[in-house]
Amino acid sequence: MLKSMTGFGRGEFLDANQRVIVEVKAVNHRYNEIVIRMPKHLGSLEDRIRRAVAGSLARGRIDVYITLDDYSQKRRIVRVDKELAMAYHSALEELGSLLNTPLNNNVYHIAKYPDVLKVEEVAEDVELIWSKLNEAIDQAITNLLGMRMAEGKAIQTDLLSRVEKLTGLIEQIEVRAPEILEEYRNKLSARMRELVVSVGVEPDEGRLLQETAIFADRTNFTEEIVRFKSHMAQLSAALLSGEAVGRKLDFIIQEINRETNTIGSKANDLVVAGIVVEIKSEIEKVREQIQNIE
């Protein structure tokens, strides 16, 4: 199924200790650009988050917003700086000896000195947090993909109808081609008859055939029509392939536009020129839609 590049998805994981919310927003972009905004202490998980998102979203500007609310009681441990405590104790003994004053000290007093006791929070279990975060990411991406596929289906329907219209327009040009040559031959023949009347010279049928042949060669756009139809077939096949075909479609539509320009310049015909204008208008509408396809 064709997928749009725009969409939004939200995922959430909730338990007694934590609430993880992931929001993913996607918009048009030529390449795959992923921007992640999350709490600093989750920085070690950035690469995993990026891989998880890139694995499902191949193209577009992807903004990922992560919120983590922690309701758990933080575990803390108290560490003793043994060397520092011993240093304080030795210094106090030295001071007592120097002042000839009995050492009146105890562990409680030493514990109050700077940096003897250090309180540290127990490091979070990164793998546990990742399991929760990954679940929320999966939910968000699933919801986003659902939106992208729904929009992609609408775009696919629109583009297929335009393919049908473009095919009909090129067939009109194909029907017109022999008429252009016949009209040119008739005009040339009429001019030659006028010369007979005004100058009294007999018409040269050989020259008439030669001029007609030169005109036919100069205005022959059969090859361009064949290639145009081939590109239209490729366009239809790509739209129905179910793959990520945005860049491929962009290339195909460029080729279709090139053939259209060549036909318009070769034809030298007002009818064809009018049809070419219609074709180019449709091509531009197709191009705009393609910019939003993954």
N, C-alpha and C positions, 0 to 999 in steps of 0.2 A: 504494500500500500504506500502511495506517495505520502510524504510527510512534510508539513510546513516547518519553517525554522523558528516560528514564534510560538510561545506557549508559556504556561506557568504551572508549577506543581508544588504541593506542600506535603511534607511528611512529618510524623511525630512519633516519638517513643516516650512512654511514661511508665515509671515504676515508683516504688515508695521512696527511692533515694534521689532520682534525677528525672528531669524532663528535657528531652532533646527535640528541637524544632529545626527542620531543614526546609528552606524555600529556594526553589530553582526557577530562575527567569531566563528565557531564551528569546533572542531577537536576531534579525538578519545580520549576517556577516559573511564576508567572502571566505574566510578561513575558520578554523576552530580555535576560539579564544575563551579560556575559562578563568574567571576571576572569583576568588574565594574570600569571603569575609567571615571571620570566626574568632572566638576568644583566643588570646595569645597562648594560653597554656595548652591549647590543642595543636600547636604548630607542628609537632612531630607527626601528625596524621595528615598533613596537607597533601603529600604525594599520593597516599592511598585514596583520599577524597578525589583528587584530580583524575586518577586512573578509573575510579568507579564512575565518574561522570562522563569522561571521554569514551568509555566503553559502550555507552548507550547513545550519546549525542555526538555525531560525527562532524557537524558543521554548525556554525553560528556563534554569536557572542553569548556565553553562558555565565550568568551571575548566580553564585551560590551564597546564601546567607544562612549561617548556623548560629543558633542560640542554645546555650546550656544552662539550665537552672538546677542547682545542686541543693537538695534538701537534707542531705545526710549530715550526721555529726562527724566533723573532721577528726580523724585519729591523729594524736600527737604523741611524740616521745620526747623524753628529757635526757639529754646527753651531758655527761660530766667531762670537762676538760681537765683530765687528771694532772697533766704537767703544770697547768696554770694553778690548780689548787695546791699542789705541792710547793710551787714557787711562792705562793702567798704565805703558806704555812712557814716555810724556811725564812722568808723575809720577816715575818712577825717574831719568830724566835730570835733572829739576829737583832731585831729592834729591842726586844725585851732584855737581851744580854747587854746591849750597848747602854741602855738606860738603867741597868741594874734594877729592873722591875720584873716581878714575876709575870710569866706569860699567862694572861687570863683570856684564853681564846677557845672557841669550840667550833664544831663543824657548821653549825647554823650560821655563825658569823661569816665564816669563809664562803659559804654558799651564796651570801648576799653580795659578794664582791663581783665586779663586772666580768661577764663572760665565763664565769666558772660553770654555770649551768646554762645550757642552750636548749630551747624548745624548738622542735622540728616537726613539721607536718609530714605524715606518712605519704609517700608518693602515690598518686592515683594509679590504678590498674589500667594502663593504656589499652590493653586488649579488651578489657570489659567495656570501656568507653567506646572503643571502635565498634564492638558488636552492636551497641545501641545506636550509635551514629549511622552505621551502615544500613541498619533496618529503616531508619528515617530517610536516608538518602534514596533507598530503593522505592519507598512509597512516593517520595517527591518526584522521582524520575518517571515512575509508572503513571502518575497523574498528568505530568507534563506531556508524556508521549501520547496519552489519550487525547489531549487537546490538540496536539500537533497532527495526529492522524485524522481527527475530525475535520480540521481545517484543510489538511492535505487532500482529503476526499473531495471537498468542495472545489479546491483549485484544480484537481484532476478532471472533474466534470466540466469545468469551465474551459480548460485547455483543450480537451478532446473535442468540444464543440467548435472551438476556434480552428483546430486542425481540419475539421470537416469543412468549415467555411473557406479556409485557405485553399484546400484541395479543389473546391468548386470554382474559386476565382481563377486558379491556374488553368483549369479546364476551359474556362471561358476564353482565356488568352490562346490556348491551343486551338480552339475552334476558329478564333479570329485570324490566326496566322495565314492560312491560304487565302482568306478574303483580302488581306493586306496586299499580297502579291497580285491578285487578280485586279484589284482596284488600281494599283500602280500601272499594270499593263494596259488597262483601259485608258487611263489618263495619258500615258505615253502615246498610245495609238491615236487618241483624239488630237494631240499636239501635232503628230505627223500629218494627219489629215488636214489640219489647219494650214500647215506648210504647203501642202499640195494646192490648196485654194489660193493662198497668198503669193506663193513663188512659182507654182506650176511644176514642182518637182515630184516625181513619183515616190511613194513611200518605200523605204528600204526595210523589207521584212526581216532580213538578216540582222540589221542594226537594232530593230525592235527586239528581236530575240536575245541579242547580245546584252543590251541595256537591261532587259528584264532579268537575265541570268545574273548580271552583276549586282543588281538590286536584291535579288533573292539571296545571294551569297552574303551580302553585307547585312541583311536584316534577319538572317537565319538564327533563331534562338532555340532550335529543337533540343540541342544538348543541354541548354540551361533548364528547359522544362523537364527533361528527364532527370537531371540532378535535383531539381526542386522537388519533384515527386519522391525521389529516393530519400531525400532529407525528411520529407513529411512522414514517410513510412518509419524512418528511424526515430522520429519524434514520438509517434504513436506508440512504438514498441517500448521506448524508454519510459513513457508515462505509465505503461501497464506492467512494467517489469517488477515493481515492488522494491527496487533497490534505491540507494541514495544516488540520485542522478542529476542533481542540481547543476553541477559543473558541466556535465555532458550535454544537458539541454541548452545551456548557455552557448556552448560551442556550435551545436546544431543550428540554433536560431541565427547565429552570426553567418553561417554558410547559406542559410535560406535568404537572408537579407542581401548577401552578395549576389546570388543568382537573380534576385528580383531587380537589383540595380542594373545588372547587365542586360536583362530582358528589356527594361525600360529604355535604356540607351540605344539598343539595337533596333527596337521596333519602329521608331519614327512614325508613330500612329497615335492619334488622339484617343481612340477607344482603348487601346492597350495602356496608354498613359493614365487614363482614368482608373482602370482596374489595378494598375501598379500602385496608385495612391491608396486604394482600398487595402491592398495586400500589406503595404508598409504600415498602415494604421493598425491592422490586426497584429502584425509582427511586433509592434511596439507594446501592445497590450499583453501579448504572450511574454515578451521580455520582462515586463514589470512583474508578472506573476512568477516567472522563473526565479527572480531574485529572492523569492521567499520560500524556495524549495530546498530541502536538505540534499 
